[in-house]
């Protein structure tokens, strides 16, 4: 495109730095481009056809200031929400209660180990005045059994759970055993063949509380905590808390 030429009103001619065509100099414009937070003159004069709109992708995003925080905030506990650690065995929901099983039937019986009361003496705990020799002193849960005792079967078929951790607490006036005692936490698919999920030894102190992590993701219908007795000394447990991270596979109702 040629520039306009007039003898009465002369205007200088110039070449567009992009396309190379000739225009009147006053028709050419400086080309600007974003460089961070501001526009920068690229120092080239271009015609109207060659003039580009500055590219927004080269522009720095300016974030607005954070809002003023409120007083006494109550944020959600996202760690617990995303990784729930829920105790089962003490719920009013029959699906999470199961049936208490075990050999520690004296004192408060096996129910006492799952009633949610951590503060109880030997006489009210699940106990045996004389322990059974060997790993035969235990309390546990059959998750698929109907706790109501009226023979319900719907929703209690193949109810299984993967356990994440347990807490075991001895009576307020006694240790689990007369001195330290070896224990195992086990799981079973049929209540007959048991798999060790954790093991250890108690300290042998009064009102002892032990938190034990379970390093197995396997799900079982039966779980139990079993102590190694000597056939002479008393043995007891005030409370057993079984924590699960999620429901295991099964055909029972959720």
Beta strands, then each sheet from edge to edge (+ up, - down):
strand 1: 13-15
strand 2: 22-24
strand 3: 29-35
strand 4: 38-46
strand 5: 86-88
strand 6: 99-102
strand 7: 106-107
strand 8: 126-128
strand 9: 134-142
strand 10: 161-169
strand 11: 182-188
strand 12: 194-201
strand 13: 209-213
strand 14: 219-220
strand 15: 222-229
strand 16: 235-237
strand 17: 239-247
sheet 1: 1+ 2-
sheet 2: 3+ 4-
sheet 3: 5+ 17- 10+ 13-
sheet 4: 5+ 17- 10+ 14-
sheet 5: 6+ 9- 15+ 11- 12+
sheet 6: 7+ 8- 16+
end
